[in-house]
Amino acid sequence: MNRSRKNRMTPTMHRYAPPGALLLAVGLFPACATQGGPDDSDSDTLGAGLASSATMTCSKLTVLKGSTGGQGAQALATKDLSGTADTWSKYVEFNPGSQAQCEYALPAGASDADVSALSLSVNYRGPAKAEMLWTFDAWDYSTSTWVKIGDNAFASSWAWSAATIALPSPHARFVSGGKLKIRYGTTSTADASDVDLLVLNATLTSGPPPECVPETDAQLCSRLARSCGPLSANDSCGNPRTVASCGTCSGTQTCGGGGSPGVCGDAGSTSDPDPNPTPSPVAGACGDRSSGRTITVAPSGGDHRTIQAGLNAAAAGDTVVVKAGTYNEKVSFTRSGTAAAGCITLKGEAGAILDGTGKSGVGIDISSKNYIKVTGMTVQNFKGSGDTPMGISVSGSSSFLEIRNNLVHHIESSQDAHGIAFYGTSATPMTDLLIDGNEIRNCKLGSSEAMVLNGNVTKFVVSRNTVHDNDNIGIDFIGFEGTGPSGSDQARDGVCVDNIVYNISSAGNPAYDGERSADGIYVDGGKDIVIERNKVDSSDIGIEIASEHAGKTTSNITVRNNFVSRSYQGNIMIGGYDTSRGNAADIAVLNNTLYQGAGGEIILQNNSNGVLIQNNILRATSGNDYVSSGSNNRNVTVDNNIFFGASRSSAGAFSDPHARFVDPLLVGPPSDLHLTSGSPAVDAGIDLGSRSGATDIDGGARTSGTRIDIGADER
């Protein structure tokens, strides 16, 4: 667990032994989150009404984009196939890049108000999610938008896989005049998929409909993405509401100043969209539902005075709400949630602080527990050189967890410390992890990392986190350290997206004697990982793809659509840091914007095989190589990049047959690496299809003109 280009000066490092059975697993994929049955969170609110169930089949199949194999909607009515069976008439084949809509109708006599729960049953065969994403959406009549309800994360590659996906509350928004619509499709052109079953299940009440609980003003503002000013709209119960104010703006921003009503922005910036929009949150296993009790922890007046007492009292579906106050304790989850009843949620309100002053070890410990959510907590001041200090530790063989919107700071040790750590030691993989919206800052980490996923860990999303001002690696995905069982000892099949990482340096770390080798984002031994839409600035190394273990290979890593700037050694580095280290294979560096790495823009160190460097902007410092190379780097392709600031004729160690040595005309580097309207990067890229990613650095369409732009920004 102590990592970091592992102190390059000392070949043998002390390794932290995680307490007890190691690791966790978090839920973030909606289909996995609801697998095993529809959401029953409303079961206690049916009043006097008697519940019945109904199954609705697709009455009309409409192809919106692409094409199918020609089979009709009747093939979606029943589950007929399993294993690898291939009876063409029993399923609908959806071709690459296709999207289709199914229409459904409530049974005769049922009204929209009778619907108290909805779920979608599917039977899918096709690529696994890591290979290609297929999504299921429901039409929201209240907002006239499609709402993603799940994807193919539950499925094995090209074997029939069944799942039941719950539609999120409130359910009334998905029904109008007894009609419902489901959309299935993909934006990728990589492969086809087959669907044998696509039916909607409804729970209906024959008596008085359940009373709808209106949203709070804050919830209404949040659902409609308003952060300031007044709002008049129908709430989730369909009632007209007026909110006096959704909030106020700070600094120079005004309400609507950026061109979006009800959203704070800089006045006068209405001609262009916000260059730094907040990425959309990722759906997780726990969602917003809570089928159980609310247990209050407060210094006085609550159900309990300590967080641990609140957790001890919590069962599946319960939420432990921590009121403002400083709680000097270490806490652990003593029970798991369940798929049926829901997660156990630890929710900190503003000012809820878990303080480790005078304590070492772990602030929040999740060991061999499933369906857990931790959100809104501040964890601070866990320090010492005995038990490894960690803000949040997840260990054991766990699944379906969300670690969201927490602040972790001043976790300190001269040997090893972590802000947030996931360790997969079991033969059963940690799976379905969502680590979203957290901030980790001002930690002294010794030989370890601010955020780490290590060992037998799979199916994760690390998104929208802000990691800064720490003295070792920011975000790390690790393999081959002996954490997990042989053959499964790699963090894999995950996404690192929309994170902001800056001021990461080991210069003042006593474990490194002044050596500057801390990565902003690091894959050391991981595989099958996409690193996209991140912003990494002022780190010792921006993004590194390597393996520190001789004979071991980091493989199939895509680094795309990122801003990386002002790194001390290099903005992107690939391969072992000396010739006796491990290997990197099948690495794609696509559509990134790189700015003035002190040691270079892209550095192929040693032992790399199969590297594609394409459609990038490399804005270098005078005297540096754009692309440099160490030893034993093979099958390297450099093509169609823009180079500026150093040589006007050479890309460096590898030639680029379509190189452009021109000023990319960035808006305001280093703080703003977007393209101006006259940039030569506009419409100058090579479209790589799904490999380029669906969206640019800001989440906009990856191609908006005649061709994809070069660099991370799509103008």
C-alpha positions in Angstrom: 0.0 0.0 0.0 2.9 2.3 0.3 3.5 3.3 -3.2 4.7 6.1 -5.2 7.0 5.2 -8.0 8.0 3.5 -4.8 10.7 5.6 -3.6 13.0 5.1 -6.5 16.1 5.2 -4.3 15.3 2.2 -2.1 14.6 -1.1 -3.8 13.0 -2.7 -0.7 10.2 -0.8 1.0 8.2 -1.4 4.2 4.8 -2.6 3.2 1.7 -1.8 5.2 -0.3 -4.9 6.3 -4.0 -3.9 6.2 -5.9 -4.8 9.4 -7.9 -8.0 9.3 -9.4 -9.2 6.0 -8.7 -6.4 3.6 -10.9 -4.6 1.2 -14.2 -3.4 0.0 -16.3 -3.1 -2.9 -18.6 -0.2 -3.9 -21.6 0.1 -6.0 -21.9 2.5 -8.8 -23.5 0.7 -11.6 -27.3 1.1 -11.6 -28.0 -2.3 -13.1 -25.8 -4.0 -10.5 -27.3 -1.9 -7.8 -30.8 -3.2 -8.4 -30.1 -6.7 -9.5 -32.2 -9.2 -7.6 -35.5 -7.3 -7.5 -37.3 -4.0 -8.0 -36.9 -1.1 -5.6 -39.3 -1.7 -2.7 -38.6 1.5 -0.9 -42.2 2.6 -1.2 -43.7 -0.6 0.2 -44.5 1.0 3.5 -46.3 3.9 2.1 -49.2 2.2 0.3 -51.7 3.2 2.9 -54.9 1.2 2.7 -54.5 0.3 -0.9 -53.9 -3.3 -1.9 -50.9 -3.9 -4.1 -50.9 -6.0 -7.3 -48.2 -6.5 -9.9 -48.3 -6.2 -13.7 -45.8 -7.1 -16.4 -45.9 -5.0 -19.6 -44.4 -6.1 -22.9 -43.1 -3.9 -25.6 -46.0 -3.0 -27.9 -44.0 -1.0 -30.4 -40.3 -1.1 -31.2 -38.9 1.9 -33.0 -35.4 2.2 -34.3 -34.1 5.7 -33.5 -30.6 5.3 -34.9 -28.7 2.6 -36.6 -30.4 -0.7 -37.3 -31.5 -4.1 -35.9 -31.4 -7.6 -37.2 -35.0 -7.3 -38.3 -36.6 -9.2 -35.4 -39.8 -7.7 -34.0 -40.9 -6.5 -30.5 -42.4 -10.0 -29.9 -38.9 -11.3 -29.4 -38.5 -9.1 -26.3 -41.6 -10.4 -24.5 -40.2 -13.6 -22.8 -36.8 -14.8 -21.5 -36.0 -17.8 -23.7 -32.2 -18.0 -23.9 -29.4 -18.8 -21.5 -25.7 -19.6 -21.7 -24.4 -19.1 -25.2 -27.6 -20.2 -27.0 -28.2 -18.5 -30.3 -31.7 -18.8 -31.6 -32.0 -15.8 -34.0 -35.8 -15.4 -33.8 -35.8 -15.4 -30.0 -33.9 -12.1 -29.6 -33.5 -8.7 -31.2 -30.0 -8.0 -32.5 -29.0 -4.3 -32.2 -26.2 -3.4 -34.5 -23.2 -1.1 -33.6 -24.1 2.5 -33.0 -27.8 1.7 -32.7 -30.6 3.0 -30.5 -34.2 1.9 -30.2 -37.3 2.8 -28.2 -39.9 0.4 -26.8 -43.4 1.6 -25.9 -45.5 0.1 -23.1 -49.0 0.5 -21.7 -50.5 0.0 -18.2 -53.1 -2.8 -18.0 -56.7 -1.9 -18.6 -58.3 -0.2 -15.6 -55.0 1.0 -14.1 -54.3 4.7 -13.9 -51.1 6.6 -13.7 -51.7 7.2 -10.0 -51.8 3.5 -9.3 -48.1 3.0 -10.1 -46.1 2.8 -6.9 -43.0 1.0 -8.3 -41.4 0.2 -11.6 -38.6 -2.0 -12.7 -37.2 -3.3 -16.0 -36.3 -6.9 -16.6 -33.7 -7.6 -19.2 -31.8 -10.6 -20.7 -28.7 -9.4 -22.5 -25.9 -11.0 -24.5 -23.1 -8.9 -25.9 -19.8 -7.2 -25.0 -19.1 -6.7 -21.3 -19.2 -3.0 -20.2 -15.5 -2.8 -20.1 -15.5 -3.6 -23.8 -18.6 -1.5 -24.9 -21.3 0.4 -23.0 -25.0 -0.3 -23.7 -27.5 1.7 -21.7 -31.1 1.5 -20.6 -33.1 4.8 -20.3 -36.6 5.7 -19.2 -38.6 8.7 -20.6 -39.4 11.3 -17.9 -42.6 13.0 -19.0 -42.2 15.7 -16.4 -39.0 17.0 -17.8 -39.2 15.6 -21.4 -35.8 14.0 -21.0 -34.3 10.5 -21.0 -33.1 9.3 -17.6 -30.4 6.6 -17.5 -31.6 3.7 -15.3 -28.9 1.2 -15.9 -26.3 -0.3 -18.3 -24.7 -3.7 -19.1 -22.4 -3.7 -16.1 -24.2 -6.8 -14.8 -23.4 -8.9 -17.9 -20.6 -11.3 -18.7 -19.0 -11.0 -22.2 -21.2 -12.7 -24.8 -23.2 -15.0 -22.4 -26.9 -14.4 -21.7 -27.1 -12.4 -18.5 -30.4 -11.4 -16.8 -31.0 -8.5 -14.4 -33.8 -6.5 -13.0 -33.3 -2.7 -12.9 -35.4 -0.5 -10.7 -36.6 2.8 -12.0 -35.8 5.6 -9.5 -38.5 7.4 -7.5 -40.8 9.3 -8.1 -42.3 6.8 -10.5 -45.2 8.9 -11.6 -42.8 10.9 -13.9 -42.4 7.9 -16.1 -46.1 7.4 -16.9 -48.4 9.6 -18.9 -51.9 8.5 -20.0 -50.9 5.0 -19.1 -48.0 5.1 -21.5 -44.3 4.4 -20.8 -41.2 4.4 -22.9 -37.8 2.7 -22.6 -34.8 3.4 -24.7 -31.9 1.0 -25.3 -28.7 1.7 -27.2 -25.1 2.8 -27.5 -23.0 5.6 -29.0 -20.2 3.1 -29.7 -19.7 1.4 -33.1 -17.4 -1.3 -31.6 -19.9 -4.3 -31.7 -23.5 -5.5 -31.7 -25.5 -6.8 -28.8 -28.6 -9.0 -28.4 -31.7 -8.6 -26.1 -34.0 -11.5 -25.4 -36.2 -9.8 -22.8 -37.2 -6.2 -22.2 -40.3 -6.0 -20.1 -41.5 -3.5 -17.6 -42.8 -4.6 -14.2 -45.2 -2.4 -12.2 -46.5 -2.5 -8.6 -50.1 -1.1 -8.7 -52.4 -0.1 -5.9 -56.1 -0.7 -6.2 -57.1 1.4 -3.2 -56.3 5.0 -2.4 -53.0 6.1 -4.0 -50.1 6.7 -1.6 -49.7 10.2 -0.5 -46.9 12.0 -2.3 -44.4 13.7 -0.1 -43.3 16.9 -1.7 -39.7 17.8 -2.2 -38.1 20.4 0.0 -37.2 23.7 -1.7 -33.5 22.6 -1.8 -34.4 19.3 -3.4 -36.5 21.0 -6.0 -33.7 23.4 -6.8 -31.2 20.6 -7.0 -33.3 18.4 -9.3 -33.8 21.3 -11.7 -30.1 22.3 -11.6 -30.8 25.7 -10.1 -28.2 27.3 -7.7 -29.5 30.8 -7.4 -32.5 33.1 -7.7 -36.2 32.4 -7.6 -37.8 29.3 -9.2 -41.4 28.5 -10.2 -42.0 24.9 -11.3 -44.0 21.8 -10.6 -42.5 19.6 -7.9 -42.1 15.8 -8.0 -45.8 15.5 -6.9 -47.0 17.6 -9.8 -47.9 20.6 -7.6 -47.0 24.1 -8.7 -44.3 25.6 -6.4 -42.5 28.9 -6.0 -39.1 29.0 -4.3 -38.1 32.5 -3.2 -34.4 31.7 -3.8 -32.3 28.7 -4.7 -29.2 30.4 -3.3 -26.9 33.4 -3.8 -23.8 33.7 -5.9 -20.3 34.6 -4.5 -17.4 36.7 -5.7 -17.9 38.3 -9.2 -20.5 35.8 -10.3 -24.1 36.7 -10.8 -27.2 34.7 -11.2 -27.5 33.8 -14.8 -24.3 35.7 -15.6 -22.9 32.7 -17.5 -25.9 32.5 -19.8 -27.8 29.8 -17.9 -30.9 31.0 -15.9 -30.7 30.1 -12.2 -27.0 29.2 -12.4 -24.2 31.4 -11.0 -21.7 32.6 -13.6 -19.4 35.5 -14.5 -21.3 38.5 -15.9 -20.6 39.1 -19.6 -19.7 35.5 -20.4 -23.0 34.7 -22.2 -21.4 34.4 -25.6 -19.7 31.1 -24.8 -20.7 28.1 -22.6 -19.1 27.7 -19.2 -15.5 26.5 -20.0 -15.4 24.6 -16.7 -18.9 23.1 -16.0 -19.4 20.8 -13.1 -19.5 17.2 -14.3 -22.7 15.2 -13.8 -22.7 12.9 -10.8 -22.5 9.1 -11.4 -25.3 6.9 -10.3 -24.4 4.5 -7.5 -25.7 1.3 -5.8 -27.4 3.2 -3.0 -29.2 5.9 -5.0 -31.4 8.4 -3.1 -33.8 5.9 -1.6 -33.9 5.0 2.0 -36.3 2.3 3.1 -35.5 2.4 6.8 -35.2 4.8 9.7 -33.3 8.0 10.2 -31.0 7.8 13.2 -29.7 11.1 14.5 -26.3 11.6 16.1 -25.7 15.0 17.8 -23.7 16.4 20.6 -27.1 16.8 22.4 -30.7 16.2 21.5 -30.1 13.4 19.0 -30.8 9.6 19.2 -27.1 9.1 20.1 -24.2 11.2 21.1 -21.5 9.2 19.3 -21.3 8.2 15.6 -20.3 4.6 16.6 -23.5 4.3 18.7 -25.5 5.4 15.7 -23.8 2.9 13.4 -24.3 0.1 16.0 -28.0 0.8 15.9 -28.3 0.9 12.1 -29.8 -1.9 10.0 -30.1 -2.2 6.2 -31.9 0.8 4.7 -31.2 3.0 7.7 -29.5 6.4 7.5 -27.3 7.7 10.3 -27.4 11.5 10.1 -24.5 13.2 11.9 -25.3 16.7 13.0 -22.7 19.5 13.2 -20.1 18.9 15.8 -16.7 17.5 16.4 -16.6 13.8 17.3 -13.3 12.6 18.6 -13.6 8.9 17.8 -12.8 6.1 15.4 -15.8 4.4 13.9 -16.6 1.2 12.0 -19.6 -0.3 10.3 -20.9 -3.4 12.2 -23.6 -4.5 9.7 -24.1 -4.6 5.9 -27.0 -3.2 4.0 -28.9 -5.4 1.4 -30.0 -5.0 -2.2 -33.6 -5.4 -1.1 -33.7 -3.1 1.9 -31.1 -0.6 0.8 -27.7 0.6 2.0 -26.7 1.7 5.4 -25.8 5.3 5.0 -23.6 7.5 7.1 -24.5 11.0 6.2 -22.7 14.0 7.6 -24.5 17.4 7.7 -22.5 20.6 7.3 -20.0 20.8 10.1 -20.0 17.1 11.0 -16.4 16.4 11.8 -14.7 13.1 12.7 -11.6 14.2 14.4 -8.6 11.9 15.2 -6.7 14.2 17.5 -4.8 12.0 19.9 -5.6 8.9 17.9 -3.9 6.8 15.1 -5.3 4.2 12.8 -8.5 4.5 10.7 -11.1 7.2 11.0 -14.0 5.3 9.2 -13.5 1.6 8.7 -15.5 -0.6 6.4 -14.4 -4.2 6.6 -16.2 -7.0 4.8 -19.5 -5.1 4.6 -21.8 -4.6 1.6 -24.2 -1.9 0.5 -22.6 1.0 2.5 -22.7 4.7 1.7 -20.5 7.3 3.4 -21.3 10.9 2.4 -20.7 14.4 3.6 -18.3 13.6 6.4 -15.1 15.6 7.3 -12.4 13.3 8.5 -9.3 14.9 9.9 -6.2 14.7 12.1 -5.5 11.0 12.2 -1.8 10.8 12.7 1.1 8.7 13.9 3.6 6.0 13.0 2.0 3.0 14.6 -1.2 1.9 13.0 -1.2 3.3 9.5 -3.4 6.4 9.6 -6.2 6.5 7.1 -9.2 8.8 6.7 -11.5 6.1 5.2 -10.4 2.5 4.8 -12.4 -0.1 2.9 -11.3 -3.7 3.2 -12.4 -7.3 2.9 -14.6 -9.0 0.2 -17.3 -6.3 -0.1 -19.5 -5.0 -2.9 -21.8 -2.1 -3.7 -20.4 0.8 -1.8 -20.4 4.6 -2.3 -17.8 6.9 -0.8 -19.1 10.4 -1.8 -18.6 14.1 -1.1 -16.4 13.6 1.9 -13.5 15.9 3.0 -10.4 14.1 4.2 -7.4 16.2 5.4 -4.4 16.2 7.7 -3.9 12.5 7.7 -0.2 12.2 8.5 2.7 9.8 9.0 6.4 9.8 8.0 6.1 6.2 7.0 2.7 5.3 5.5 -0.7 7.1 5.5 -3.8 7.2 3.2 -6.6 9.6 2.7 -9.0 7.0 1.2 -7.9 3.4 0.6 -9.4 0.3 -1.0 -7.6 -3.0 -0.6 -8.8 -6.2 -2.3 -7.2 -9.2 -0.6 -9.9 -11.8 -0.9 -10.2 -14.4 -3.7 -13.6 -12.8 -4.2 -13.0 -9.5 -6.0 -14.0 -6.2 -4.7 -16.5 -4.9 -7.2 -18.8 -2.1 -8.0 -17.1 0.8 -6.3 -18.0 4.5 -6.6 -15.6 7.0 -5.2 -17.1 10.4 -6.2 -16.9 14.0 -5.2 -14.4 13.7 -2.4 -11.7 16.1 -1.5 -8.3 14.9 -0.1 -5.9 17.6 0.9 -2.9 18.5 3.1 -1.9 14.9 3.9 1.6 13.7 4.8 1.6 10.2 3.2 5.1 8.8 3.6 5.5 6.1 1.0 1.8 5.9 0.3 -1.0 7.6 -1.6 -3.9 10.1 -1.0 -6.3 7.7 -2.8 -5.5 4.1 -3.7 -7.2 1.0 -5.2 -4.9 -2.0 -4.7 -5.2 -5.7 -5.3 -8.3 -7.7 -6.4 -10.4 -4.7 -7.2 -12.6 -4.4 -10.3 -15.5 -2.4 -11.7 -14.9 1.0 -10.2 -15.5 4.6 -11.0 -13.3 7.3 -9.5 -15.0 10.5 -10.4 -15.2 14.2 -9.6 -12.7 14.0 -6.7 -10.4 16.9 -5.9 -7.0 15.8 -4.7 -4.4 18.5 -3.9 -1.5 19.7 -1.7 -0.4 16.2 -0.6 3.2 15.0 -0.4 2.8 11.8 -2.4 0.8 10.3 -5.2 -2.7 11.7 -5.7 -4.7 8.8 -7.2 -3.2 5.3 -7.7 -4.4 2.0 -9.3 -2.0 -0.8 -8.2 -1.2 -4.4 -9.1 1.4 -7.1 -8.4 2.2 -6.1 -4.8 0.9 -9.3 -3.3 -2.2 -7.6 -1.9 -4.6 -9.9 -3.8 -4.4 -13.6 -4.8 -2.1 -14.6 -7.6 -3.8 -14.0 -11.0 -6.2 -11.4 -9.6 -3.8 -9.0 -8.0 -4.6 -6.0 -10.1 -6.9 -3.0 -10.0 -8.8 -3.4 -13.3 -11.9 -2.6 -15.4 -12.4 0.9 -14.1 -12.7 4.5 -15.0 -10.9 7.6 -13.6 -12.9 10.5 -14.8 -13.5 14.3 -14.1 -11.0 14.5 -11.2 -9.0 17.6 -10.4 -5.5 16.9 -9.1 -2.9 19.6 -8.3 0.1 20.4 -6.1 1.2 16.8 -5.7 4.9 16.6 -4.8 7.2 14.5 -2.7 9.8 17.3 -2.5 9.2 17.8 1.2 8.4 14.2 2.1 11.1 12.7 4.4 10.6 9.2 2.8 12.0 10.6 -0.5 14.9 12.7 0.7 14.0 15.6 -1.6 13.3 13.4 -4.7 10.4 14.7 -6.7 8.6 11.6 -8.1 4.9 11.9 -6.9 2.3 11.3 -9.6 -0.9 13.1 -9.9 -2.6 10.0 -11.4 -0.7 6.7 -11.5 -1.5 3.3 -12.9 1.2 0.9 -11.5 0.3 -2.7 -12.4 -3.4 -2.0 -13.2 -5.1 -3.0 -16.4 -8.2 -2.2 -18.5 -8.5 1.4 -17.2 -9.7 4.6 -18.9 -8.3 7.9 -17.6 -10.3 10.7 -19.1 -11.5 14.3 -18.6 -9.2 14.9 -15.7 -7.3 18.1 -14.9 -3.8 17.6 -13.5 -1.6 20.6 -12.7 1.7 21.2 -10.9 2.6 17.7 -9.9 6.0 16.0 -10.0 4.6 13.7 -12.7 1.2 14.4 -14.3 -0.1 11.0 -15.4 2.1 7.9 -15.3 1.4 4.4 -16.7 4.0 1.9 -15.5 4.8 -1.2 -13.6 7.4 -1.3 -10.9 7.7 -5.0 -10.7 10.1 -6.9 -13.1 8.3 -9.2 -15.5 4.9 -7.7 -14.7 2.9 -5.6 -17.2 0.5 -2.7 -16.9 -1.8 -3.1 -19.9 -4.7 -1.7 -21.9 -4.8 1.8 -20.5 -6.4 4.7 -22.3 -5.4 8.2 -21.4 -7.8 10.6 -23.3 -9.3 14.1 -23.2 -7.3 15.3 -20.2 -5.6 18.6 -19.4 -2.2 18.0 -17.9 0.1 21.0 -17.2 3.3 22.1 -15.5 4.6 18.7 -14.2 8.1 18.7 -12.8 9.4 15.6 -14.6 6.9 15.1 -17.4 3.2 15.5 -18.2 2.6 11.9 -19.3 5.2 9.1 -18.6 4.9 5.5 -19.8 6.9 2.4 -18.9 9.2 1.3 -16.1 11.4 4.0 -14.6 14.5 1.9 -15.2 15.3 -1.1 -17.4 15.0 -3.6 -14.6 11.4 -2.6 -13.8 8.2 -4.0 -15.4 6.5 -3.3 -18.7 3.7 -1.2 -20.2 1.7 -2.6 -23.1 -1.2 -1.4 -25.3 -1.3 2.2 -24.1 -3.3 4.8 -26.0 -2.7 8.6 -25.4 -5.4 10.4 -27.3 -6.7 13.9 -27.5 -5.0 15.3 -24.5 -3.8 18.9 -24.1 -0.4 19.1 -22.5 1.3 22.3 -21.3 4.9 22.9 -20.4 6.0 19.9 -18.4 9.4 21.0 -17.0 11.0 17.7 -18.1 9.0 17.2 -21.3 5.5 16.5 -22.5 5.4 12.7 -23.1 8.2 10.5 -21.9 8.5 6.8 -22.8 10.7 5.5 -20.1 11.6 1.9 -20.6 10.0 -1.4 -21.6 6.9 -0.1 -23.5 5.3 -2.1 -26.3 2.3 -0.9 -28.3 1.9 2.8 -27.7 -0.4 5.1 -29.7 0.1 8.9 -29.3 -2.5 10.7 -31.5 -4.6 13.9 -31.7 -2.7 15.5 -28.8 -1.6 19.1 -28.3 1.9 19.3 -26.9 2.7 22.9 -25.9 6.2 22.5 -24.7 8.9 24.6 -23.1 11.8 25.8 -25.3 14.7 23.3 -25.4 12.6 20.2 -24.4 11.7 17.2 -26.5 8.0 16.8 -27.2 8.2 13.0 -27.1 11.4 11.3 -25.6 12.3 7.7 -25.2 14.5 5.5 -23.0 15.3 1.8 -23.8 13.3 -1.1 -25.2 10.3 0.9 -26.4 8.7 -0.9 -29.3 5.7 -0.5 -31.7 5.2 3.2 -31.0 3.0 5.3 -33.2 3.0 9.1 -33.1 0.5 10.6 -35.4 -1.5 13.8 -36.1 -0.4 15.8 -33.1 0.1 19.6 -32.7 3.6 20.6 -31.4 4.5 24.1 -30.3 7.0 25.9 -28.1 10.1 23.8 -28.8 11.4 22.3 -32.1 9.6 23.5 -35.3 10.5 20.4 -37.2 10.9 17.4 -35.0 8.4 15.6 -32.7 11.3 14.0 -30.8 12.2 10.4 -30.6 9.5 9.2 -33.0 8.4 10.9 -36.2 4.9 12.1 -36.7 3.9 11.8 -40.4 1.0 14.4 -40.0 2.6 16.7 -37.4 1.6 20.3 -37.2 4.2 22.7 -35.8 1.8 25.6 -35.1 0.5 27.6 -32.2 -2.6 25.8 -30.9 -4.1 29.2 -29.8 -5.2 28.2 -26.3 -7.5 30.6 -24.4 -5.3 31.4 -21.4 -2.7 28.9 -20.4 -1.9 27.6 -17.9 -5.2 28.3 -16.2 -7.4 27.8 -19.3 -6.3 25.2 -21.9 -9.4 25.4 -24.0 -9.2 26.3 -27.7 -10.0 29.7 -29.2 -12.3 29.9 -32.2 -9.4 30.3 -34.6 -7.3 27.4 -33.3 -5.7 25.1 -35.9 -6.8 22.2 -33.7 -10.5 22.7 -34.6 -11.8 20.0 -37.0 -8.2 18.7 -37.5 -8.3 15.4 -35.6 -8.6 11.8 -36.7 -11.8 10.2 -35.5 -11.1 6.9 -33.7 -14.8 6.2 -33.0 -15.6 4.9 -29.5 -11.9 4.9 -28.7 -11.9 8.7 -28.7 -14.5 8.8 -26.0 -18.0 10.2 -26.2 -17.3 13.6 -24.6 -14.5 16.2 -24.4 -12.9 17.7 -21.3 -16.1 19.5 -20.3 -18.5 16.7 -21.0 -19.7 18.1 -24.4 -20.0 16.0 -27.5 -16.5 14.8 -28.6 -17.2 15.8 -32.2 -19.3 18.9 -32.8 -18.0 20.1 -36.3 -17.1 18.2 -39.4 -14.3 16.3 -37.6 -13.0 15.8 -34.1 -10.8 18.5 -32.8 -7.2 17.9 -31.7 -6.6 18.1 -27.9 -9.0 17.6 -25.0 -11.4 20.5 -25.9 -14.0 20.3 -28.6 -14.6 23.8 -29.8 
